[in-house]
Amino acid sequence: MKHNYVAGIDIGTTGVKVIIFDTEGNKISSAYREYPCTFPQSGWVEQDGEMTWEMTCEASRDAIAKSGLAPADILAIGLSSQRCTFTPVDKDGMALRTAISWQDSRSFEECDEIAEKIGADRYYEITGLPNGITWTGSKILWIKKHQPEIYEKTYKFAQDQERILHKLGAEGYYEDWSNGSLYGLMDIKDFTWSKELLDALGIDGDKLPQLVPSGEVVGTVSEAAAALTGFAPGTKLVSGGGDQQCAGIGTGTIKKGIVEVTVGTAAVTLAYMDGAYYDDSMRLPCSAHAVAGKWETEGLQNAAGSSLKWYRNEFAIPEVALSKETGKDPYDYINEQVADIKPGADGLICIPYFASSAAPNWDPFARGTFIGLTLGHERPSLARAIMEGVTFETREIIEQMATNGVAIDTIIISGGASKSAVWNQIQADIYGKPVLIPAIEEATSLGAAILAAKGAGLYGSIAEAVEKMVQMVGTYEPNMENHALYNQYFDVYKDAYQALAKAGVYERLVKLALE
């Protein structure tokens, strides 16, 4: 029996993963290549867009070689990509500057300009987004103001989705609706660039990519790209989705009642919506889903797995050294140590705003904070406090969803953190609900592959593909005694942030650091 295969490419914040799947959702092979972010100034986060492409090529060749398949057996490629990270490119597709990351927080003044010219309520009504520094639009304004020569030379402001599709062989720059909605310039009701916003802000619409639904064929692999990636010339290129919307597909979050939490570099809590909706508090966005013509509401946490990675790099030096001797993942050592610390980390709370706060507080000045440190605390207490703090932030998002009328019957955990049994249990205990674990932890890549399968005509719909390609393999039940204790810590966590924010502590620290 001949099998069909598709590739899901996930272009993330810290690296690119290429996974080849069969049409039953089985992982055939995978390859990963890492690339760095750079930090030119306080609050600035950038990447080398050409390195992203080079690592995509390397990982593709590696995954194909590991699969043992003939390249022509891979019928289609779908892309999942980090959202809001973008590169200005010229007509030849060459980068005019380094990419500005979604984590970058330079555009405070531009957000003030948006608020002045549009108004926060009207901006949310059009885009579904709270006015904030994460979205691409404010950073395009920053380039126009501070680097006008680059703005004038720019042919397209291209996020990773359309830029990599173009390099693979798509003739134009095609941005799927789910990624496009995070530009902060798209009308969320009809999936078009908002003329009202573009005119008010003075942004040239022809410098933006062409918007298309997810799951559509937008080209084929070129001869030049085939030589670099190992994919066969003529392989179908399918419009994918934002990484979190792809994770929604890759976990089966395509109907009401399911909430999916992806904990990677960042964390995103996502729920499917049949229609666009308005959050009166403007605490949670409404964006386009990668299920074409549908929506999702989500809460972004800027630093989740990256907070624990910071702990690994700065505090877990002995574990990293030991891992080099034993071959054991340093996170395995960290997880074992965290499991020995009781819930609440012995009275230590972490406010995990190491890259400012997105949902639900939208505070660009917020910073990571430990409260309750004593001379009796040891390193693993910090690690547990980070896991708990990230999960408290997620719980705050889930509670806001419930306040907004979102049904929450099932919680699914995906991303790299889902490999941690202790963190999975912490999540179940803090939410007070069972959490499900999917068979494929790389839900973003699987979601991209599902879009590729649909685009190639292997399935008639996303729902049909999800039914065949997505399975769950585990459940963590909450310990309700721990949940009761965590309820008290959760209240302290919220009060601590509010006290520091209202006193202007974070804002003063940020401004002092810039002097």
C-alpha positions as CSV (number, residue, x, y, z in Angstrom):
1,M,0.0,0.0,0.0
2,K,1.4,3.4,-1.0
3,H,1.4,6.0,1.7
4,N,1.2,9.7,1.3
5,Y,3.5,12.1,3.2
6,V,3.5,15.8,4.0
7,A,6.0,18.1,5.7
8,G,5.2,20.6,8.5
9,I,7.8,23.3,8.9
10,D,7.7,25.3,12.2
11,I,9.7,28.5,12.1
12,G,9.9,29.4,15.8
13,T,11.5,32.1,17.9
14,T,14.6,30.2,18.7
15,G,14.8,27.6,15.9
16,V,13.2,25.8,13.0
17,K,11.8,22.3,13.1
18,V,10.9,20.3,10.0
19,I,8.8,17.1,10.6
20,I,7.6,14.7,8.0
21,F,4.3,13.0,8.7
22,D,2.2,10.3,7.0
23,T,-1.5,11.1,6.6
24,E,-2.4,9.2,9.8
25,G,-0.4,11.7,11.8
26,N,2.6,9.5,12.5
27,K,5.9,11.2,12.7
28,I,8.3,9.8,10.2
29,S,11.3,12.0,10.9
30,S,12.3,15.4,12.2
31,A,15.2,17.8,12.3
32,Y,15.8,20.9,14.3
33,R,18.2,23.8,13.8
34,E,18.7,26.6,16.4
35,Y,19.3,30.3,15.7
36,P,19.8,33.2,18.1
37,C,18.1,36.4,18.9
38,T,20.2,39.5,19.3
39,F,19.6,42.3,21.7
40,P,21.1,45.6,20.3
41,Q,19.6,47.8,23.0
42,S,17.5,47.4,26.1
43,G,14.0,46.2,25.0
44,W,15.1,45.5,21.4
45,V,15.0,41.9,20.0
46,E,16.2,41.1,16.5
47,Q,17.1,38.1,14.3
48,D,19.1,37.4,11.2
49,G,16.4,36.6,8.6
50,E,18.9,35.0,6.3
51,M,20.1,32.7,9.0
52,T,16.4,31.6,9.5
53,W,16.3,30.6,5.9
54,E,19.6,28.8,5.9
55,M,18.6,26.8,9.0
56,T,15.3,26.0,7.3
57,C,17.2,24.6,4.4
58,E,19.6,22.6,6.7
59,A,16.7,21.1,8.8
60,S,14.8,20.2,5.6
61,R,17.7,18.3,4.1
62,D,18.3,16.5,7.4
63,A,14.6,15.5,7.9
64,I,14.3,14.2,4.4
65,A,17.5,12.2,4.7
66,K,16.4,10.7,8.1
67,S,13.0,9.7,6.6
68,G,14.4,7.4,4.0
69,L,11.8,8.7,1.6
70,A,12.3,9.8,-2.0
71,P,11.7,13.6,-2.0
72,A,8.9,13.2,-4.5
73,D,7.0,11.1,-1.9
74,I,6.4,14.3,0.1
75,L,3.4,15.8,-1.7
76,A,3.1,19.1,0.1
77,I,4.6,21.5,2.6
78,G,2.8,23.6,5.2
79,L,4.4,26.3,7.3
80,S,3.8,27.3,10.9
81,S,5.6,30.5,11.8
82,Q,6.3,32.8,14.7
83,R,3.9,35.7,14.4
84,C,4.8,39.4,14.2
85,T,8.5,38.9,13.6
86,F,9.1,40.6,10.2
87,T,11.8,41.6,7.8
88,P,11.6,44.5,5.3
89,V,12.6,43.1,1.9
90,D,13.4,44.7,-1.5
91,K,12.0,43.6,-4.8
92,D,14.7,40.9,-5.1
93,G,13.6,39.5,-1.7
94,M,16.8,40.6,0.0
95,A,16.5,41.8,3.6
96,L,17.0,45.5,4.1
97,R,17.7,45.1,7.8
98,T,17.6,42.4,10.5
99,A,14.2,41.1,11.4
100,I,12.4,42.8,14.3
101,S,11.1,40.1,16.7
102,W,7.6,39.9,18.2
103,Q,9.3,40.1,21.6
104,D,10.8,43.5,20.7
105,S,9.4,46.4,22.8
106,R,10.8,49.5,21.1
107,S,7.5,50.9,19.8
108,F,6.0,52.6,22.9
109,E,5.7,55.9,21.2
110,E,4.2,54.4,18.1
111,C,1.5,52.7,20.2
112,D,0.7,56.1,21.7
113,E,0.4,57.5,18.1
114,I,-2.1,54.7,17.3
115,A,-4.1,55.5,20.4
116,E,-4.1,59.2,19.5
117,K,-5.1,58.8,15.9
118,I,-7.4,55.8,16.1
119,G,-8.4,55.4,19.7
120,A,-8.1,52.2,21.7
121,D,-11.7,51.2,21.4
122,R,-11.9,51.7,17.6
123,Y,-8.5,50.0,17.1
124,Y,-9.8,46.9,19.0
125,E,-13.1,47.0,17.1
126,I,-11.3,46.9,13.8
127,T,-8.4,44.5,14.5
128,G,-9.6,42.4,17.5
129,L,-6.4,43.4,19.2
130,P,-5.6,45.6,22.2
131,N,-3.3,48.4,21.2
132,G,0.2,47.0,22.1
133,I,3.8,46.7,21.2
134,T,3.7,43.1,20.1
135,W,1.9,43.7,16.8
136,T,3.8,44.3,13.5
137,G,2.1,47.5,12.7
138,S,3.5,49.6,15.5
139,K,7.0,48.5,14.5
140,I,6.4,49.4,10.8
141,L,5.6,52.8,12.1
142,W,8.9,52.8,14.1
143,I,10.8,52.0,10.9
144,K,9.0,54.7,9.0
145,K,9.9,57.3,11.7
146,H,13.4,56.2,12.6
147,Q,14.7,54.5,9.4
148,P,12.8,56.3,6.6
149,E,15.3,55.2,4.0
150,I,14.6,51.6,4.7
151,Y,10.8,52.2,4.7
152,E,11.1,53.8,1.3
153,K,13.1,51.0,-0.2
154,T,10.8,48.3,1.3
155,Y,8.9,46.3,-1.3
156,K,7.2,44.1,1.4
157,F,7.1,44.0,5.1
158,A,7.3,40.2,5.3
159,Q,6.7,38.0,8.3
160,D,8.4,34.6,8.3
161,Q,5.4,32.8,6.7
162,E,5.4,34.7,3.4
163,R,9.1,35.3,3.3
164,I,10.0,31.6,3.6
165,L,7.2,30.6,1.2
166,H,8.6,33.1,-1.3
167,K,12.1,31.7,-0.9
168,L,10.7,28.1,-1.4
169,G,9.2,29.1,-4.7
170,A,5.9,31.0,-4.3
171,E,6.0,33.9,-6.8
172,G,4.3,36.5,-4.6
173,Y,4.3,37.2,-0.9
174,Y,1.2,35.3,0.5
175,E,0.2,35.9,4.1
176,D,-2.5,33.7,5.6
177,W,-5.3,35.3,7.5
178,S,-4.2,34.0,10.9
179,N,-0.7,35.5,10.6
180,G,-2.1,38.6,8.9
181,S,-4.5,39.3,11.8
182,L,-1.4,39.8,14.1
183,Y,-0.1,42.7,12.0
184,G,-2.6,44.8,13.8
185,L,-3.7,46.3,10.5
186,M,-6.3,43.7,9.4
187,D,-10.0,44.0,9.7
188,I,-10.9,41.0,11.8
189,K,-14.4,40.8,10.4
190,D,-13.6,40.3,6.7
191,F,-9.9,39.4,6.7
192,T,-8.8,42.4,4.6
193,W,-6.2,45.1,5.3
194,S,-8.1,48.0,7.0
195,K,-8.1,51.1,4.7
196,E,-9.1,53.1,7.7
197,L,-6.1,52.1,9.7
198,L,-3.6,52.4,6.8
199,D,-4.8,55.8,5.9
200,A,-4.8,57.1,9.4
201,L,-1.3,55.8,10.1
202,G,0.2,56.6,6.8
203,I,1.2,53.1,6.0
204,D,1.4,52.1,2.3
205,G,-0.9,49.1,1.7
206,D,1.1,48.0,-1.3
207,K,4.1,47.3,1.1
208,L,2.0,44.6,2.8
209,P,1.6,41.0,1.6
210,Q,-1.4,39.5,-0.2
211,L,-3.9,38.0,2.3
212,V,-5.1,34.4,1.6
213,P,-6.9,31.7,3.6
214,S,-4.8,29.0,5.3
215,G,-4.7,25.6,3.5
216,E,-4.5,27.0,0.0
217,V,-1.8,26.1,-2.6
218,V,0.2,29.2,-3.3
219,G,3.0,27.8,-5.4
220,T,5.5,24.9,-5.8
221,V,9.0,24.3,-4.8
222,S,11.4,25.9,-7.3
223,E,14.5,24.3,-8.8
224,A,16.7,26.7,-6.8
225,A,14.9,26.0,-3.5
226,A,14.9,22.2,-4.2
227,A,18.7,22.3,-4.5
228,L,19.0,24.0,-1.1
229,T,16.3,22.1,0.8
230,G,16.2,18.6,-0.7
231,F,12.4,18.8,-1.4
232,A,11.5,17.8,-5.0
233,P,10.8,20.5,-7.5
234,G,7.1,21.0,-8.0
235,T,6.2,20.0,-4.4
236,K,3.0,21.9,-3.4
237,L,3.5,24.9,-1.1
238,V,0.5,25.5,1.1
239,S,-0.4,28.6,3.0
240,G,0.0,27.7,6.7
241,G,-0.8,29.6,9.8
242,G,0.6,31.4,12.8
243,D,2.3,29.0,15.2
244,Q,-0.4,29.1,17.8
245,Q,-3.3,28.8,15.3
246,C,-1.4,25.8,13.8
247,A,-1.1,24.4,17.3
248,G,-4.8,24.8,17.6
249,I,-5.3,22.5,14.6
250,G,-2.5,20.1,15.7
251,T,-4.3,19.6,19.0
252,G,-7.8,19.4,17.6
253,T,-8.9,22.8,19.0
254,I,-11.3,23.3,16.1
255,K,-14.6,23.3,18.0
256,K,-16.2,25.1,21.0
257,G,-15.4,23.9,24.5
258,I,-11.7,23.1,24.0
259,V,-8.9,25.4,25.3
260,E,-5.4,24.6,24.2
261,V,-2.3,25.8,26.0
262,T,1.0,25.7,24.1
263,V,4.0,26.3,26.3
264,G,7.1,26.9,24.2
265,T,9.4,29.9,24.2
266,A,6.2,31.9,24.8
267,A,2.9,30.5,25.8
268,V,-0.4,30.9,24.2
269,T,-3.8,29.9,25.5
270,L,-6.3,29.5,22.6
271,A,-10.0,28.8,22.2
272,Y,-11.9,28.3,18.9
273,M,-14.7,30.7,18.0
274,D,-17.4,30.5,15.3
275,G,-17.5,34.2,15.0
276,A,-15.6,37.4,15.8
277,Y,-16.4,38.8,19.2
278,Y,-15.7,41.9,21.3
279,D,-14.1,41.7,24.7
280,D,-15.4,44.8,26.6
281,S,-12.3,44.8,28.8
282,M,-10.0,44.5,25.7
283,R,-7.8,42.1,27.7
284,L,-7.9,39.3,25.2
285,P,-7.5,39.5,21.4
286,C,-9.8,38.0,18.8
287,S,-7.8,36.7,15.8
288,A,-8.3,34.7,12.7
289,H,-7.9,30.9,13.2
290,A,-6.0,28.8,10.7
291,V,-9.3,27.1,10.1
292,A,-10.2,29.4,7.2
293,G,-13.2,31.7,7.9
294,K,-13.2,31.0,11.6
295,W,-11.8,32.8,14.6
296,E,-10.0,32.2,17.9
297,T,-9.5,34.1,21.1
298,E,-6.2,33.8,22.8
299,G,-3.9,35.0,25.5
300,L,-0.2,35.5,24.8
301,Q,2.5,35.2,27.4
302,N,5.7,36.6,26.2
303,A,8.1,34.5,28.3
304,A,7.1,31.0,29.3
305,G,9.6,28.3,28.4
306,S,12.1,31.1,27.9
307,S,11.8,31.9,31.6
308,L,12.8,28.3,32.5
309,K,15.5,28.4,29.8
310,W,16.9,31.6,31.5
311,Y,16.9,29.6,34.8
312,R,18.7,26.7,33.1
313,N,21.4,29.0,31.6
314,E,22.0,31.2,34.6
315,F,21.3,28.9,37.6
316,A,21.5,25.3,36.5
317,I,25.2,25.4,35.7
318,P,25.9,22.1,37.5
319,E,23.1,20.3,35.8
320,V,24.2,21.5,32.4
321,A,27.7,20.3,33.1
322,L,26.5,17.0,34.3
323,S,24.3,16.5,31.2
324,K,27.4,16.8,29.0
325,E,28.9,13.9,30.9
326,T,25.8,11.7,31.0
327,G,23.9,12.7,27.8
328,K,20.8,13.3,29.9
329,D,18.8,16.5,29.2
330,P,19.5,19.1,31.8
331,Y,15.8,19.8,32.0
332,D,15.3,16.2,33.3
333,Y,17.5,17.1,36.2
334,I,15.6,20.3,36.8
335,N,12.3,18.5,36.7
336,E,13.4,15.9,39.2
337,Q,14.5,18.6,41.6
338,V,11.3,20.6,41.2
339,A,9.2,17.5,42.0
340,D,10.9,17.5,45.4
341,I,9.7,21.0,46.2
342,K,6.2,21.3,47.7
343,P,3.5,23.4,45.9
344,G,4.0,27.1,46.5
345,A,7.8,26.8,46.3
346,D,8.1,27.3,50.1
347,G,6.4,30.7,49.9
348,L,8.2,32.0,46.8
349,I,6.2,33.6,43.9
350,C,7.5,34.4,40.5
351,I,5.8,37.1,38.3
352,P,7.1,35.8,35.0
353,Y,7.1,39.1,33.0
354,F,10.7,38.6,31.8
355,A,9.8,40.0,28.4
356,S,7.0,42.4,29.6
357,S,3.3,41.5,29.9
358,A,1.0,40.7,27.0
359,A,-2.4,39.2,28.0
360,P,-4.1,39.9,30.2
361,N,-2.5,43.0,31.6
362,W,-0.8,44.5,28.4
363,D,1.9,46.2,30.4
364,P,5.0,47.0,28.4
365,F,6.9,48.0,31.5
366,A,6.3,44.9,33.6
367,R,9.4,42.8,34.4
368,G,10.2,39.5,36.0
369,T,9.9,39.5,39.8
370,F,10.5,37.1,42.6
371,I,8.7,37.7,45.8
372,G,9.3,35.9,49.1
373,L,13.0,34.9,48.7
374,T,14.7,33.9,51.9
375,L,18.1,32.6,52.8
376,G,16.5,29.2,53.1
377,H,15.5,28.9,49.5
378,E,17.6,26.8,47.2
379,R,17.9,26.9,43.4
380,P,15.1,24.4,42.6
381,S,12.6,26.6,44.5
382,L,13.2,29.3,41.8
383,A,12.6,26.7,39.1
384,R,9.3,25.6,40.6
385,A,8.3,29.2,41.2
386,I,8.9,29.9,37.5
387,M,6.7,27.0,36.5
388,E,4.0,28.0,38.9
389,G,4.2,31.7,37.9
390,V,3.9,31.0,34.2
391,T,0.8,28.8,35.0
392,F,-0.7,31.4,37.2
393,E,-0.5,33.8,34.3
394,T,-2.2,31.2,32.1
395,R,-4.9,30.7,34.7
396,E,-5.6,34.4,34.6
397,I,-6.1,34.2,30.9
398,I,-8.4,31.2,31.2
399,E,-10.5,32.9,33.8
400,Q,-10.8,36.0,31.5
401,M,-12.0,33.7,28.7
402,A,-14.7,32.3,31.0
403,T,-15.7,35.8,32.0
404,N,-16.1,36.6,28.3
405,G,-18.5,33.6,27.9
406,V,-16.0,31.1,26.3
407,A,-17.0,27.5,27.1
408,I,-14.1,25.6,28.8
409,D,-14.8,21.9,28.9
410,T,-11.4,20.5,28.0
411,I,-7.8,21.8,28.4
412,I,-5.1,20.4,26.2
413,I,-1.3,21.0,26.8
414,S,1.2,21.0,24.0
415,G,4.7,22.4,23.3
416,G,8.0,21.5,24.7
417,A,6.9,21.9,28.3
418,S,4.4,19.1,27.9
419,K,7.3,16.7,28.2
420,S,7.6,17.7,31.9
421,A,5.4,15.5,34.0
422,V,5.8,17.8,37.0
423,W,4.8,20.9,35.1
424,N,1.8,19.1,33.6
425,Q,0.7,18.2,37.1
426,I,1.3,21.8,38.3
427,Q,-1.0,22.9,35.5
428,A,-3.8,20.5,36.4
429,D,-3.5,21.5,40.1
430,I,-3.5,25.2,39.4
431,Y,-6.4,25.0,36.9
432,G,-8.4,22.5,39.0
433,K,-9.2,20.6,35.8
434,P,-7.8,17.6,34.0
435,V,-5.3,18.3,31.3
436,L,-4.9,16.2,28.2
437,I,-1.6,15.5,26.5
438,P,-1.5,14.9,22.7
439,A,0.5,12.1,21.1
440,I,2.5,14.7,19.0
441,E,4.0,17.3,21.3
442,E,5.0,19.4,18.2
443,A,1.4,20.5,17.6
444,T,2.6,23.5,15.5
445,S,4.3,21.3,13.0
446,L,1.5,18.8,12.9
447,G,-1.0,21.6,12.4
448,A,1.1,22.9,9.4
449,A,1.2,19.4,8.0
450,I,-2.6,19.0,8.4
451,L,-3.0,22.2,6.4
452,A,-0.6,20.8,3.8
453,A,-2.6,17.6,3.6
454,K,-5.8,19.6,3.1
455,G,-4.2,21.9,0.5
456,A,-2.9,18.9,-1.4
457,G,-6.4,17.4,-1.5
458,L,-5.6,14.4,0.7
459,Y,-8.5,15.4,2.9
460,G,-11.6,17.3,2.1
461,S,-11.6,19.5,5.2
462,I,-9.5,20.4,8.3
463,A,-12.0,18.5,10.5
464,E,-11.6,15.3,8.5
465,A,-7.8,15.6,8.6
466,V,-7.8,16.3,12.4
467,E,-10.0,13.2,13.0
468,K,-7.4,11.0,11.3
469,M,-4.2,12.8,12.4
470,V,-4.6,14.0,16.0
471,Q,-4.7,11.6,19.0
472,M,-4.4,12.1,22.8
473,V,-2.1,9.8,24.9
474,G,-2.3,11.0,28.5
475,T,-4.4,12.8,31.2
476,Y,-3.2,14.5,34.4
477,E,-5.9,14.7,37.1
478,P,-5.9,17.7,39.5
479,N,-5.0,17.2,43.2
480,M,-7.7,19.3,44.7
481,E,-5.9,19.8,48.0
482,N,-3.0,21.4,46.0
483,H,-5.6,23.3,44.0
484,A,-7.0,24.9,47.2
485,L,-3.5,25.9,48.3
486,Y,-2.8,27.3,44.8
487,N,-6.0,29.4,44.9
488,Q,-4.4,31.3,47.8
489,Y,-1.1,31.7,46.1
490,F,-2.9,32.9,42.9
491,D,-4.5,35.7,44.9
492,V,-1.2,36.8,46.2
493,Y,0.3,36.6,42.7
494,K,-2.3,38.9,41.3
495,D,-2.2,41.3,44.2
496,A,1.6,41.5,44.1
497,Y,1.6,42.5,40.4
498,Q,-1.1,45.1,40.8
499,A,0.7,46.7,43.7
500,L,4.0,47.0,41.9
501,A,2.3,48.2,38.6
502,K,0.1,50.8,40.3
503,A,3.0,52.2,42.3
504,G,4.9,52.7,39.0
505,V,7.8,50.5,40.1
506,Y,8.1,48.7,36.8
507,E,7.9,51.8,34.7
508,R,10.5,53.6,36.7
509,L,12.9,50.7,36.5
510,V,12.6,50.5,32.7
511,K,13.2,54.2,32.3
512,L,16.2,54.1,34.6
513,A,17.7,51.3,32.6
514,L,17.4,53.4,29.4
515,E,19.2,56.4,30.9
